[in-house]
Amino acid sequence: MEKENFVHAKTHPEFVTITCLKWKPVLADDRFKDIIISSLSFLSMTNRATIYAFVIMQNHMHLIWQILGDHSRENVQRDFLRFTSQQILKILRNENSSLQRELRVEARDRKYQIWERNSLGISLWSEKVMRQKIDYIHLNPVKAGWCEFPEEYKYSSAGFYSNGERRWEFLVHIDG
């Protein structure tokens, strides 16, 4: 085994899938996608995470990020999910949305829940696997039938990788 394989996973980017509660299409509303974008930008600006790639679908999102400095993935992810949940629920509550009622849960610590617990996270130990995951992320909207080419979908890093589009200032290319 190469020495690199013994390095703590935090030194490598991570592929994360975050799913809405019961796969509900919470993120169909672009305002909620914009909340996620703002939060990703905040994580980048505050040096908590480097964001390499993402796509935001109606009921889930995929992300490749790398946690920075002394921050732990658990804390960064917890804060990210908590903040985005609070912002989305605030809008739903103010609009008396029926979607809010669908997100009601019987939990000790909350009345409503946006995200499923235990998001999937996989450390990306090689460039080959990282590129495979980026392709997978960018093809999500195409497979959903929302566009013909990945770069046509707004809420994705595909345009950044295909033609250098700088819509999302927080993105960092895997090639540096």
Secondary structure, 3 states (H helix, E strand, C coil): CCHHHHCCHHHCCEEEEEEEHHHCCHHHCHHHHHHHHHHHHHHHHCCCEEEEEEEECCCEEEEEEEECCCCCHHHHHHHHHHHHHHHHHHHHHHCCCHHHHHCECCCCCCCECCECCCCEEEECCCHHHHHHHHHHHHHHHHHCCCCCCHHHCCCECHHHHHHCCCCCCCECCCCC
